């Protein structure tokens, strides 16, 4: 099986005023003669290390289940940095959305041959990284129109923002949550029910009449739950 390559680089973000680390997966047969769909994963280091993302991509490409994609992982620094960027009340949240939609996409356009169609631009995330992926779809539908969301952290503000998803765009969203996520210990020491708010988010998203799939998985709020489901989610979204 041919294996794609992963390169590590940095990009200075004017919006965030910091160097952003990037992990960039390029399929084995990449050629600048073809325009590739692009996927961007917040919590990027976790996706490649805990989720075995590159192996899944290699296997699904080899099996002919998905098109070749370029996939960019964006690691976080620590739990505080993660919350500031990913949650809607975070100090760096709006700047992070700007980084995703404007700065990062500009960099990728300059350095790789990627599709210009918003329908070929995917956002991925788990937990708070899923939250920011959803909210980037809401704010920048002219840039991103597909998402894989595993167990987003959902509160009233997120639910309210999700209701602003434009109704005239055919989004493609895969959304999954573990059935055991009723008492999740967050990194700030709180115990939160993730399952109930995700069911509420499901009700909001299914009312849009978009290409939307929702699944409740056996397991809790960990990669032990998300990793086995990741191949299914990737086949579901990356083939569109």
C-alpha positions in Angstrom: 0.0 0.0 0.0 1.3 3.4 -1.0 1.6 5.7 2.0 0.9 9.5 2.0 3.5 11.8 3.5 3.1 14.1 6.5 5.1 17.3 6.7 5.3 19.7 9.6 5.5 23.4 9.1 4.5 26.7 10.7 2.5 29.6 9.5 2.4 33.0 11.3 -1.1 34.1 11.9 -1.6 37.9 11.8 -5.1 37.4 13.3 -3.8 35.4 16.2 -0.4 37.0 16.4 1.4 33.7 16.8 3.1 30.9 14.9 0.7 28.1 14.1 2.0 24.6 13.7 0.6 22.6 10.8 0.7 18.9 10.1 0.0 18.4 6.4 -0.9 15.0 4.9 -0.4 14.7 1.2 -1.5 11.5 -0.7 1.2 9.3 -2.1 0.3 10.0 -5.8 -0.1 13.8 -5.3 0.5 15.8 -8.4 0.1 19.6 -9.0 -1.8 18.7 -12.2 -4.9 17.8 -10.2 -6.9 19.9 -7.8 -7.5 18.1 -4.5 -10.3 18.4 -1.9 -9.0 19.7 1.4 -9.8 18.8 5.0 -8.7 20.7 8.1 -8.7 19.1 11.5 -8.5 21.1 14.7 -7.0 19.0 17.5 -4.8 18.0 14.6 -2.1 16.2 16.6 -4.7 14.0 18.3 -6.2 13.1 14.9 -2.8 11.8 13.6 -1.5 10.2 16.8 -4.7 9.0 18.6 -7.0 8.6 15.6 -4.4 7.1 13.2 -5.7 9.5 10.6 -3.0 9.0 8.0 -3.3 5.2 8.1 -7.1 5.4 7.6 -6.6 7.8 4.7 -4.1 5.5 3.1 -6.3 2.5 3.5 -9.5 4.1 2.2 -7.7 5.6 -0.8 -6.1 2.2 -1.6 -9.5 0.5 -1.3 -11.1 3.1 -3.6 -13.6 4.2 -0.9 -12.6 7.9 -0.9 -11.0 10.4 -3.2 -7.5 11.5 -2.5 -7.6 14.5 -0.1 -5.0 16.8 1.4 -5.5 16.9 5.1 -4.2 19.6 7.5 -4.0 19.1 11.2 -3.7 22.1 13.6 -2.4 21.1 17.0 -3.3 23.1 20.2 -0.8 24.3 22.8 -2.7 23.3 26.0 -6.3 23.1 27.3 -6.5 26.9 27.9 -5.3 27.7 24.4 -7.8 25.2 23.1 -10.7 26.7 24.8 -9.8 30.3 23.9 -9.7 29.4 20.2 -12.4 26.8 19.9 -15.3 28.0 22.1 -17.5 30.9 21.0 -16.8 32.9 24.2 -13.0 32.4 24.0 -10.8 35.4 23.6 -9.1 34.1 20.5 -12.2 32.4 18.9 -13.0 35.0 16.2 -9.3 35.3 15.3 -9.0 31.5 15.0 -12.0 31.5 12.6 -10.3 34.1 10.6 -7.1 32.1 10.6 -9.0 29.0 9.3 -11.0 30.7 6.6 -8.6 33.3 5.3 -5.0 32.8 6.3 -4.7 29.1 6.2 -6.8 28.7 3.0 -4.6 31.4 1.4 -1.5 29.5 2.4 -2.8 26.2 1.1 -3.8 27.8 -2.2 -0.3 29.1 -2.6 1.5 25.9 -1.7 -0.7 23.1 -2.9 -3.1 22.3 -5.8 -6.5 22.4 -4.0 -10.0 22.6 -5.2 -11.6 26.1 -5.1 -15.1 24.7 -4.5 -16.4 25.3 -0.9 -18.2 21.9 -1.3 -14.7 20.3 -1.4 -13.6 22.0 1.9 -14.1 19.9 5.0 -13.6 20.7 8.7 -13.1 18.0 11.3 -13.0 18.1 15.1 -13.6 16.2 18.3 -15.1 17.8 21.4 -14.3 21.6 21.4 -12.5 21.1 18.1 -15.8 19.9 16.7 -17.5 23.0 18.1 -15.2 25.3 16.3 -15.6 23.3 13.1 -19.3 23.7 13.2 -19.1 27.4 14.0 -16.7 28.0 11.1 -19.3 26.5 8.8 -21.9 28.9 10.2 -19.6 32.0 9.7 -17.9 31.0 6.5 -20.3 29.0 4.3 -18.6 30.5 1.3 -15.4 28.7 2.3 -16.4 25.5 4.0 -19.5 23.3 3.4 -18.6 19.9 4.9 -17.8 18.8 8.4 -17.1 15.7 10.6 -18.2 16.4 14.2 -17.4 14.0 17.0 -18.9 14.9 20.3 -18.9 18.7 20.1 -19.2 20.7 23.3 -22.6 22.3 22.9 -24.0 25.0 25.1 -26.9 27.5 24.6 -24.6 29.9 22.7 -23.5 27.1 20.3 -27.1 26.0 19.8 -28.1 29.6 19.0 -25.3 30.0 16.5 -26.1 26.7 14.9 -29.6 28.0 14.1 -27.9 30.6 11.9 -26.6 28.0 9.4 -27.6 29.4 6.0 -30.5 27.5 4.6 -29.7 27.9 0.9 -26.5 25.9 1.0 -26.3 22.1 0.7 -24.0 21.3 3.6 -22.7 17.8 4.2 -22.3 17.1 8.0 -21.5 13.9 9.9 -22.3 14.2 13.6 -21.6 11.5 16.2 -21.8 11.4 20.0 -21.1 8.6 22.5 -24.1 7.2 24.4 -22.0 7.3 27.6 -21.2 11.0 27.4 -23.6 12.0 30.2 -21.0 12.8 32.8 -17.9 14.2 31.0 -15.1 15.6 33.2 -13.9 18.7 31.3 -10.3 19.9 31.5 -11.4 22.8 33.8 -12.6 20.2 36.4 -16.4 20.4 35.7 -18.7 17.5 35.1 -21.0 18.1 32.0 -23.6 16.2 30.1 -22.6 16.2 26.5 -25.2 13.8 25.2 -28.4 15.8 25.9 -27.1 19.1 24.2 -25.8 17.0 21.2 -29.3 15.6 20.8 -30.6 19.1 20.8 -28.0 20.1 18.2 -29.2 17.1 16.2 -32.7 18.4 16.2 -31.5 21.8 15.0 -29.4 20.4 12.2 -31.8 17.9 10.9 -34.4 20.6 10.4 -32.3 22.3 7.8 -32.9 19.5 5.3 -29.2 19.2 4.4 -27.2 16.1 3.8 -26.8 15.3 7.5 -26.1 12.0 9.3 -26.3 11.6 13.1 -25.0 8.6 15.1 -24.9 7.6 18.8 -22.0 5.4 19.5 -21.2 3.0 22.3 -18.6 4.7 24.5 -17.6 7.8 26.3 -15.9 11.1 25.6 -12.5 9.7 24.5 -10.7 8.6 21.4 -11.6 5.0 22.3 -15.1 6.0 21.1 -14.2 8.2 18.1 -11.3 6.2 16.6 -13.4 3.2 15.6 -16.0 5.5 14.0 -13.5 7.7 12.1 -13.2 5.4 9.1 -17.0 5.4 8.7 -17.1 9.2 9.1 -14.3 9.7 6.5 -16.0 7.5 3.9 -19.3 9.2 4.5 -17.9 12.8 4.0 -14.7 12.4 1.9 -16.6 10.6 -1.0 -18.9 13.6 -1.6 
